[in-house]
Structure formats: structure tokens, C-alpha cells
């Protein structure tokens, strides 16, 4: 059974930092591209960052230069380092694993940026 479990969310003041983790099991992690998405209240889920199996990365314009996605194939885990957080970054953050045939989602972790 495939599982993606996010952790590391929480409440942080504007300008602060958080690191999200997504631990996976039940899949061949190194053969999946991994992504972080987020969904704010009343809005559609949107892409935050992607990392390919070759570790190339893509970021949304709204987080470029502030967020960094990385992966550790030995630990079957993908990370999202978030710096200079803004109130607009408040959302539920979801981990995604995908290849040419299928995709999986985690359950999400709440990030709230507020003073």
C-alpha cells in the first residue's frame, strides 16, 4: 500500500521559516517525480514545486527564490524548505508522487503564517 505522510507544518510569523517533509512507502521512490502543492481556503489546489527523478526543479513564480524542494532517495523522502514566509503562503500543503502511469497524494499538512 502506497503512503505519503507529510509533516512539519505549523504556525509561523511572517518572515519565518519551516521545513516540510513527506515520507513515502510502498513505492519505488527513485522512479517517481515528486511535488508539493497547496490549497488555501476557497481556492483551487496549486503547484508549489516539482523535483524530477534527475533532480531538476520547477517552482511557481510566487515561491521562487524563497522555497527549495529536495529529495533524499535513501530515505524515500521529499522536503520543502520555506523561507521568508508570507501570510499568502497560508494553506494546506500536499505531497504528490507521480510517474507516467499513476499518481499519489498525501493527506496534507497545515501551514499558517500569521503574527
Buried (B, 14 or more C-beta within 10 A) or exposed (E): EEEBBBBBBEEBEEEBEBEBBBBBEEBEBEEBBBBBBBBBEEEEBEBBBBBEBEEEEBBBEEBEEBBBBBBEEEEBBBBBBBBEBBEEBBBBBBBBBBEEEEEBBBEBBEBBBEE
